[in-house]
Amino acid sequence: MSAEASVPRADASASRVRDRAIALVAAVLAAVAVWSIATLAGAQLTVDQGSGPRDVTVLAVVLNSAIAALLGWGLLAVLERFRASAIRIWTAIALAVLVLSLVPASLVDASAGTRVALVLMHLVVGAVVIVGFRRGARRA
């Protein structure tokens, strides 16, 4: 009887992992799409954070968006273990982090086109992660 009871939980867990992995990949691809469009449109994706100008490379976009999504996934997984209202708490935190991430992206020493591209990358990654991770989250 206990084996039967654990099957739906295992299926839900596998489904949750699949949904979050898909959201992570989609977030990375969305950020790369914004980077590609900005690059093709002629934006000089170069920022200066005090140590001299640096290009915003596709590798940096992939790594940063994947790390942000993985951190969000980890926080949600921890909250789900300990809080019945995990998805509400996580969503509030994720939205706050997204809004706060827009400040340096919009104020960085770069061209207007670069700042627009950076803000759009933050927005698409945030939107995809929030919607995608909420999709398979445990409900209270």
Backbone as a chain_set.jsonl record, in Angstrom:
{"seq": "MSAEASVPRADASASRVRDRAIALVAAVLAAVAVWSIATLAGAQLTVDQGSGPRDVTVLAVVLNSAIAALLGWGLLAVLERFRASAIRIWTAIALAVLVLSLVPASLVDASAGTRVALVLMHLVVGAVVIVGFRRGARRA", "coords": {"N": [[0.813, -1.188, 0.0], [1.976, 1.238, 0.733], [3.75, 1.652, -1.347], [2.068, 2.26, -3.453], [1.053, 4.669, -2.567], [3.27, 6.31, -2.732], [3.788, 6.604, -5.417], [2.136, 8.613, -6.804], [3.24, 10.905, -5.6], [5.922, 10.742, -6.384], [5.57, 10.969, -9.147], [4.539, 13.584, -9.264], [6.705, 14.988, -8.278], [8.676, 14.437, -10.223], [7.447, 15.609, -12.412], [7.411, 18.266, -11.573], [10.165, 18.832, -11.482], [10.775, 18.491, -14.193], [9.161, 20.527, -15.337], [10.371, 22.792, -14.215], [12.97, 22.584, -15.173], [12.491, 22.909, -17.877], [11.53, 25.533, -17.824], [13.843, 26.852, -16.962], [15.615, 26.413, -19.135], [14.104, 27.687, -21.12], [14.141, 30.308, -20.159], [16.862, 30.959, -20.397], [17.148, 30.723, -23.195], [15.375, 32.742, -23.984], [16.677, 35.026, -23.017], [19.012, 34.9, -24.553], [17.85, 35.256, -27.053], [16.973, 37.946, -26.88], [19.494, 39.148, -26.575], [20.607, 38.443, -29.048], [18.894, 39.747, -30.878], [19.328, 42.417, -30.126], [22.049, 42.618, -30.725], [22.025, 42.124, -33.498], [20.566, 44.343, -34.232], [22.385, 46.278, -33.977], [23.225, 47.271, -31.539], [25.755, 48.224, -29.308], [26.828, 46.128, -27.193], [28.224, 46.793, -24.622], [29.531, 47.412, -21.455], [30.519, 49.518, -18.696], [31.746, 49.005, -15.653], [33.345, 50.296, -13.919], [35.851, 49.11, -14.057], [36.785, 49.393, -16.567], [35.695, 49.152, -20.018], [33.589, 46.428, -20.908], [32.544, 43.744, -22.934], [29.237, 42.489, -23.321], [28.833, 39.315, -23.499], [27.509, 36.441, -25.268], [27.963, 34.157, -23.815], [28.17, 35.161, -21.197], [25.556, 36.032, -20.889], [24.141, 33.596, -21.044], [25.24, 32.178, -18.829], [24.665, 33.92, -16.624], [21.842, 34.132, -16.712], [21.127, 31.441, -16.379], [22.234, 30.896, -13.846], [20.764, 32.675, -12.242], [18.188, 31.579, -12.558], [18.611, 29.02, -11.478], [19.21, 29.677, -8.809], [16.756, 30.744, -8.045], [15.174, 28.453, -8.328], [16.325, 26.8, -6.387], [15.733, 28.266, -4.031], [12.921, 28.156, -4.098], [12.52, 25.382, -3.876], [13.519, 24.911, -1.287], [11.759, 26.488, 0.236], [9.372, 25.133, -0.338], [9.691, 22.818, 1.097], [9.398, 23.604, 3.713], [7.33, 25.452, 4.089], [3.863, 25.946, 3.804], [2.768, 27.913, 2.271], [4.563, 28.356, 0.23], [4.767, 29.016, -2.559], [3.543, 31.516, -2.792], [5.155, 33.1, -1.128], [7.646, 32.748, -2.409], [7.074, 33.842, -4.943], [6.64, 36.541, -4.319], [9.203, 37.214, -3.378], [10.706, 36.657, -5.689], [9.633, 38.521, -7.512], [10.396, 40.886, -6.232], [13.204, 40.665, -6.347], [13.514, 40.708, -9.118], [12.602, 43.323, -9.755], [14.484, 44.822, -8.286], [16.779, 44.047, -9.666], [16.576, 45.442, -11.985], [17.422, 48.003, -11.5], [20.391, 48.366, -11.393], [20.807, 47.471, -14.007], [19.571, 49.374, -15.552], [20.966, 51.65, -14.927], [23.631, 51.33, -15.514], [26.837, 52.232, -16.868], [26.551, 52.71, -19.993], [25.51, 52.56, -23.457], [22.284, 53.79, -24.535], [20.889, 51.844, -25.991], [22.148, 49.51, -25.145], [21.47, 49.534, -22.417], [18.671, 49.268, -22.628], [18.543, 46.719, -23.812], [19.696, 45.175, -21.739], [17.843, 45.568, -19.639], [15.572, 44.433, -20.852], [16.48, 41.774, -21.097], [16.664, 41.049, -18.391], [13.951, 41.289, -17.695], [12.679, 39.348, -19.378], [13.875, 36.957, -18.556], [13.145, 36.94, -15.836], [10.307, 36.901, -16.069], [9.816, 34.471, -17.466], [10.953, 32.582, -15.709], [9.46, 33.028, -13.327], [6.765, 32.521, -14.133], [7.089, 29.933, -15.212], [8.145, 28.407, -13.053], [6.117, 28.65, -11.181], [4.15, 27.173, -12.36], [4.385, 24.356, -11.88], [4.416, 24.266, -9.149], [3.949, 23.243, -5.73], [0.823, 23.536, -4.244], [-0.727, 25.387, -1.618]], "CA": [[0.0, 0.0, 0.0], [2.823, 2.425, 0.773], [4.335, 1.846, -2.668], [1.062, 2.942, -4.264], [0.93, 6.045, -2.091], [4.432, 7.104, -3.113], [3.842, 6.78, -6.865], [1.698, 9.947, -7.22], [4.191, 11.91, -5.127], [7.096, 10.654, -7.258], [5.17, 11.536, -10.435], [4.435, 15.027, -9.096], [8.063, 15.504, -8.133], [9.322, 14.37, -11.54], [6.792, 16.61, -13.243], [7.877, 19.564, -11.092], [11.553, 18.986, -11.944], [10.713, 18.678, -15.653], [8.627, 21.86, -15.613], [11.36, 23.803, -13.838], [14.092, 22.486, -16.119], [12.02, 23.54, -19.119], [11.495, 26.976, -17.579], [15.231, 27.314, -16.919], [16.117, 26.447, -20.517], [13.352, 28.723, -21.833], [14.638, 31.61, -19.695], [18.167, 31.163, -21.035], [16.907, 30.964, -24.624], [14.747, 34.056, -24.129], [17.737, 36.028, -22.83], [19.867, 34.834, -25.75], [17.084, 35.86, -28.152], [17.065, 39.405, -26.714], [20.88, 39.496, -26.876], [20.799, 38.304, -30.504], [18.162, 40.826, -31.559], [20.048, 43.665, -29.857], [23.3, 42.58, -31.486], [21.683, 42.294, -34.908], [20.071, 45.71, -34.424], [23.534, 47.168, -33.958], [23.559, 47.777, -30.2], [27.084, 47.891, -28.829], [26.582, 45.582, -25.861], [29.434, 47.022, -23.836], [29.246, 48.135, -20.208], [31.684, 49.889, -17.896], [31.391, 48.941, -14.238], [34.439, 50.87, -13.154], [37.141, 48.488, -14.364], [36.985, 49.487, -18.001], [34.589, 48.607, -20.802], [33.536, 44.974, -21.147], [31.449, 43.304, -23.794], [28.245, 41.556, -22.793], [28.918, 38.196, -24.437], [26.43, 35.47, -25.179], [28.301, 33.26, -22.708], [27.783, 35.849, -19.96], [24.085, 36.015, -20.847], [23.737, 32.222, -20.723], [25.622, 31.847, -17.451], [23.94, 34.732, -15.649], [20.419, 33.765, -16.681], [21.024, 30.093, -15.802], [22.515, 30.997, -12.405], [19.604, 33.315, -11.607], [17.093, 30.603, -12.537], [18.963, 27.968, -10.52], [19.046, 30.225, -7.462], [15.316, 30.794, -7.809], [14.728, 27.064, -8.174], [16.78, 26.343, -5.072], [14.938, 28.924, -2.996], [11.562, 27.603, -4.126], [12.574, 24.012, -3.346], [13.658, 24.997, 0.171], [10.494, 26.99, 0.781], [8.348, 24.084, -0.452], [9.918, 21.817, 2.157], [9.117, 24.11, 5.05], [6.206, 26.386, 4.16], [2.689, 25.604, 3.001], [2.524, 29.027, 1.351], [5.859, 28.565, -0.434], [4.681, 29.653, -3.878], [3.24, 32.939, -2.594], [6.366, 33.728, -0.578], [8.664, 32.741, -3.456], [6.691, 34.784, -5.997], [6.909, 37.895, -3.812], [10.662, 37.39, -3.37], [11.166, 36.677, -7.088], [9.261, 39.811, -8.095], [11.239, 41.911, -5.618], [14.543, 40.517, -6.915], [13.446, 41.169, -10.502], [12.533, 44.787, -9.746], [15.785, 45.332, -7.838], [17.791, 43.788, -10.697], [16.42, 46.42, -13.059], [18.087, 49.258, -11.148], [21.731, 48.473, -11.979], [20.748, 47.264, -15.46], [19.152, 50.614, -16.208], [21.878, 52.747, -14.571], [25.001, 51.001, -15.87], [27.472, 53.141, -17.815], [26.463, 52.073, -21.311], [24.624, 53.265, -24.382], [20.856, 53.583, -24.29], [20.525, 50.554, -26.576], [22.649, 48.46, -24.258], [20.63, 49.529, -21.21], [17.366, 48.69, -22.998], [18.742, 45.274, -23.986], [19.914, 44.572, -20.418], [16.56, 45.562, -18.927], [14.716, 43.424, -21.491], [16.964, 40.444, -20.719], [16.233, 40.809, -17.007], [12.495, 41.096, -17.683], [12.256, 38.08, -19.977], [14.313, 35.864, -17.682], [12.271, 36.968, -14.669], [8.947, 36.48, -16.425], [9.808, 33.044, -17.801], [11.225, 31.819, -14.488], [8.336, 33.135, -12.399], [5.619, 31.786, -14.678], [7.432, 28.518, -15.367], [8.301, 27.74, -11.755], [4.814, 28.607, -10.531], [3.315, 26.187, -13.046], [4.406, 23.044, -11.249], [4.66, 24.388, -7.71], [2.979, 22.686, -4.779], [-0.144, 24.527, -3.785], [-1.068, 25.287, -0.188]], "C": [[0.861, 1.26, 0.0], [3.482, 2.692, -0.576], [3.352, 2.578, -3.57], [0.946, 4.402, -3.863], [2.103, 6.9, -2.546], [4.512, 7.359, -4.615], [3.319, 8.152, -7.287], [2.65, 11.043, -6.78], [5.441, 11.914, -6.01], [6.771, 11.241, -8.628], [5.092, 13.059, -10.362], [5.818, 15.653, -8.995], [8.798, 15.513, -9.47], [8.739, 15.413, -12.478], [7.266, 18.013, -12.866], [9.306, 19.824, -11.578], [11.575, 19.242, -13.446], [10.236, 20.083, -15.998], [9.649, 22.946, -15.305], [12.574, 23.766, -14.752], [13.716, 23.135, -17.45], [12.001, 25.059, -18.961], [12.906, 27.559, -17.564], [15.793, 27.442, -18.342], [15.413, 27.548, -21.312], [13.829, 30.119, -21.434], [15.98, 31.937, -20.342], [17.984, 31.485, -22.52], [16.271, 32.326, -24.872], [15.786, 35.17, -23.985], [18.667, 36.067, -24.046], [19.151, 35.451, -26.956], [17.145, 37.384, -28.072], [18.478, 39.868, -27.059], [21.114, 39.472, -28.39], [20.117, 39.434, -31.266], [18.882, 42.157, -31.358], [21.337, 43.735, -30.661], [23.035, 42.803, -32.973], [21.189, 43.703, -35.218], [21.196, 46.732, -34.335], [23.882, 47.74, -32.601], [24.965, 47.312, -29.833], [26.93, 47.415, -27.39], [27.875, 45.588, -25.053], [29.051, 47.843, -22.619], [30.558, 48.465, -19.514], [31.239, 49.937, -16.441], [32.544, 49.41, -13.363], [35.801, 50.292, -13.471], [37.426, 48.498, -15.866], [35.838, 48.823, -18.75], [34.719, 47.097, -21.006], [32.339, 44.666, -22.018], [30.519, 42.375, -23.026], [28.183, 40.421, -23.817], [27.737, 37.264, -24.269], [26.702, 34.472, -24.053], [27.911, 33.877, -21.365], [26.268, 35.845, -19.789], [23.585, 34.633, -20.443], [24.025, 31.905, -19.263], [24.811, 32.627, -16.423], [22.462, 34.374, -15.579], [20.232, 32.371, -16.078], [21.261, 30.127, -14.291], [21.335, 31.625, -11.673], [18.438, 32.328, -11.494], [17.38, 29.488, -11.53], [18.834, 28.449, -9.071], [17.566, 30.32, -7.095], [14.735, 29.419, -7.561], [15.102, 26.549, -6.783], [15.974, 26.961, -3.941], [13.526, 28.356, -2.949], [11.536, 26.191, -3.546], [12.692, 24.016, -1.824], [12.352, 25.464, 0.802], [9.404, 25.917, 0.74], [8.495, 23.028, 0.633], [9.402, 22.293, 3.506], [7.878, 24.994, 5.175], [5.066, 25.94, 3.259], [2.42, 26.684, 1.953], [3.77, 29.36, 0.538], [5.734, 29.337, -1.735], [4.373, 31.14, -3.753], [4.469, 33.691, -2.083], [7.424, 33.841, -1.674], [8.34, 33.762, -4.546], [6.963, 36.217, -5.56], [8.411, 38.178, -3.822], [11.187, 37.514, -4.804], [10.827, 38.006, -7.756], [10.119, 40.941, -7.532], [12.655, 41.866, -6.195], [14.562, 41.02, -8.363], [13.435, 42.695, -10.556], [13.875, 45.382, -9.328], [16.874, 45.128, -8.893], [17.718, 44.796, -11.841], [17.177, 47.713, -12.772], [19.499, 49.319, -11.727], [21.724, 48.288, -13.496], [20.374, 48.552, -16.183], [20.109, 51.777, -15.944], [23.326, 52.511, -14.98], [25.531, 51.999, -16.905], [27.564, 52.436, -19.171], [25.545, 52.906, -22.189], [23.165, 52.958, -24.035], [20.398, 52.227, -24.831], [20.973, 49.388, -25.707], [21.796, 48.383, -23.0], [19.261, 48.931, -21.495], [17.491, 47.175, -23.142], [18.924, 44.578, -22.643], [18.615, 44.496, -19.631], [15.63, 44.507, -19.526], [15.165, 42.002, -21.15], [16.532, 40.098, -19.305], [14.731, 40.506, -16.96], [12.076, 39.752, -18.261], [12.688, 36.894, -19.122], [13.399, 35.799, -16.46], [10.877, 36.454, -14.975], [8.883, 34.982, -16.697], [10.02, 32.191, -16.553], [10.015, 31.858, -13.554], [7.139, 32.34, -12.897], [5.912, 30.289, -14.742], [7.542, 27.779, -14.043], [6.98, 27.669, -11.001], [3.937, 27.495, -11.107], [3.259, 24.856, -12.312], [4.573, 23.075, -9.746], [3.569, 23.716, -6.896], [2.083, 23.812, -4.309], [-0.481, 24.295, -2.326], [-2.464, 24.744, 0.003]], "O": [[0.52, 2.243, -0.658], [3.746, 3.846, -0.912], [3.755, 3.426, -4.366], [0.762, 5.273, -4.713], [1.942, 8.107, -2.729], [5.243, 8.253, -5.042], [3.992, 8.823, -8.069], [2.851, 12.014, -7.51], [5.959, 12.979, -6.344], [7.602, 11.936, -9.214], [5.525, 13.75, -11.284], [6.071, 16.717, -9.559], [9.467, 16.49, -9.806], [9.468, 16.03, -13.254], [7.497, 18.849, -13.739], [9.613, 20.924, -12.037], [12.308, 20.11, -13.92], [10.827, 20.754, -16.844], [9.776, 23.913, -16.057], [13.145, 24.81, -15.069], [14.529, 23.824, -18.067], [12.411, 25.786, -19.867], [13.134, 28.644, -18.098], [16.377, 28.467, -18.695], [16.051, 28.259, -22.089], [13.911, 31.012, -22.277], [16.203, 33.065, -20.783], [18.601, 32.417, -23.035], [16.589, 32.991, -25.858], [15.772, 36.14, -24.742], [19.056, 37.14, -24.505], [19.788, 36.099, -27.787], [17.347, 38.046, -29.09], [18.648, 40.869, -27.756], [21.745, 40.374, -28.941], [20.695, 40.008, -32.189], [19.031, 42.935, -32.3], [21.679, 44.782, -31.212], [23.735, 43.576, -33.627], [21.37, 44.2, -36.329], [20.983, 47.918, -34.588], [24.748, 48.609, -32.506], [25.315, 46.148, -30.025], [26.906, 48.23, -26.468], [28.516, 44.56, -24.836], [28.339, 48.842, -22.727], [31.57, 47.792, -19.709], [30.454, 50.8, -16.047], [32.696, 48.977, -12.221], [36.817, 50.925, -13.181], [38.219, 47.697, -16.361], [35.096, 48.025, -18.178], [35.807, 46.572, -21.241], [31.266, 45.249, -21.863], [30.955, 41.582, -22.192], [27.557, 40.555, -24.869], [27.048, 37.295, -23.25], [25.767, 33.997, -23.409], [27.381, 33.186, -20.495], [25.76, 35.676, -18.68], [22.702, 34.514, -19.593], [23.152, 31.419, -18.545], [24.322, 32.049, -15.452], [21.891, 34.321, -14.49], [19.274, 32.146, -15.339], [20.557, 29.452, -13.54], [20.948, 31.157, -10.602], [17.782, 32.253, -10.455], [16.479, 29.062, -10.807], [18.391, 27.693, -8.206], [17.176, 30.013, -5.968], [13.895, 29.243, -6.679], [14.285, 25.936, -6.096], [15.577, 26.27, -3.003], [12.996, 28.104, -1.867], [10.619, 25.846, -2.801], [12.041, 23.22, -1.147], [11.896, 24.891, 1.792], [8.606, 25.804, 1.67], [7.509, 22.413, 1.038], [9.013, 21.483, 4.348], [7.427, 25.253, 6.29], [5.277, 25.599, 2.095], [1.904, 26.393, 0.874], [4.002, 30.521, 0.199], [6.533, 30.238, -1.987], [4.889, 31.943, -4.529], [4.779, 34.785, -2.555], [8.028, 34.899, -1.85], [9.23, 34.467, -5.021], [7.463, 37.021, -6.347], [8.839, 39.258, -4.227], [12.017, 38.376, -5.092], [11.648, 38.556, -8.489], [10.521, 41.845, -8.264], [13.238, 42.908, -6.496], [15.514, 41.678, -8.782], [14.187, 43.291, -11.327], [14.351, 46.337, -9.942], [17.79, 45.943, -9.002], [18.687, 44.978, -12.578], [17.535, 48.439, -13.699], [19.794, 50.239, -12.489], [22.544, 48.882, -14.196], [20.817, 48.786, -17.308], [20.071, 52.781, -16.655], [24.165, 53.396, -14.813], [24.772, 52.538, -17.71], [28.5, 51.689, -19.453], [24.888, 53.836, -21.721], [22.866, 51.992, -23.333], [19.604, 51.54, -24.189], [20.255, 48.4, -25.557], [21.435, 47.291, -22.562], [18.744, 48.164, -20.684], [16.642, 46.431, -22.651], [18.365, 43.503, -22.426], [18.32, 43.469, -19.019], [14.974, 43.769, -18.791], [14.33, 41.123, -20.939], [16.083, 38.981, -19.046], [14.298, 39.582, -16.272], [11.211, 39.082, -17.698], [11.938, 35.928, -18.981], [12.931, 34.722, -16.091], [10.327, 35.655, -14.216], [7.983, 34.301, -16.204], [9.335, 31.184, -16.366], [9.595, 30.819, -13.045], [6.561, 31.559, -12.141], [5.071, 29.473, -14.364], [7.081, 26.644, -13.926], [6.748, 26.717, -10.256], [3.083, 26.947, -10.411], [2.179, 24.29, -12.144], [4.84, 22.046, -9.124], [2.417, 23.632, -7.321], [2.55, 24.912, -4.014], [-0.518, 23.159, -1.853], [-2.918, 24.593, 1.137]]}, "num_chains": 1, "name": "protein.A"}
